Amino acid sequence: MKFCPKCGSNNLNYLPWLGEIYECRDCGYRGALVVEDGEMAEALKDAVAGRGERQQNDK
């Protein structure tokens, strides 16, 4: 399974007419780099969630 390197989501759309390009339907990331390690994807999701909490606490 492939995961978004920006948010860890597996909600990816493959865009074959652009080459090896994937687009994340959750965060909008578009690129050739994807994560294929489920543990790393979970760590990315945790990091993204933590970043959102920190930004809200800074306000």
N, C-alpha and C positions, 0 to 999 in steps of 0.2 A: 504494500500500500504506500502511496505517496502522500506527503504532507507539505503544507506551506512553510517555508523557512522563516517567514515573518510572524505568523500567528499560531502555527502548529495545527491548523485546520486540515482535514482531509477532503474538504469541499472544493476540489480543484476541477477546473475545466481545461481539457487538453485542446490546444489550438494548433492542429497539424499543418495548416496552410501557412503558418509562420515559422515552421521548423519545430524544434523541440521546445516549445513554449507552453507554459502552464499559467492559468489565471486563477487566483483564489477568489471564490465567490463571497467570502466573508470579509476580507480586508482589502481586496483590490490588487494585491501583489501580482505582478506579471513578470515572468522570467523563466530561464531554462533551469535554474537551480531549484531542486526540490529535495526534501528530506525523506529518506526511506526507512529510517529507524524510528519505531513507535515510541521508544523511551525518550529519544531526543525531542520528538514532537510534543510529548507530555511536558517536558521541561520548558519548551518554548511557550506552551499555553500557560503554564504557571508563571513564567516571567512576564508575559503580556498582561496577565491578570494582576500581578503585583505592581506593575508599572501604572496601571489604571488606578489602583488604590492609592498609590503614592501621589499621583497627580491630583486626585480629589482632596487628599489631606493637605497638600500645599496651598490650596485656595483659602 
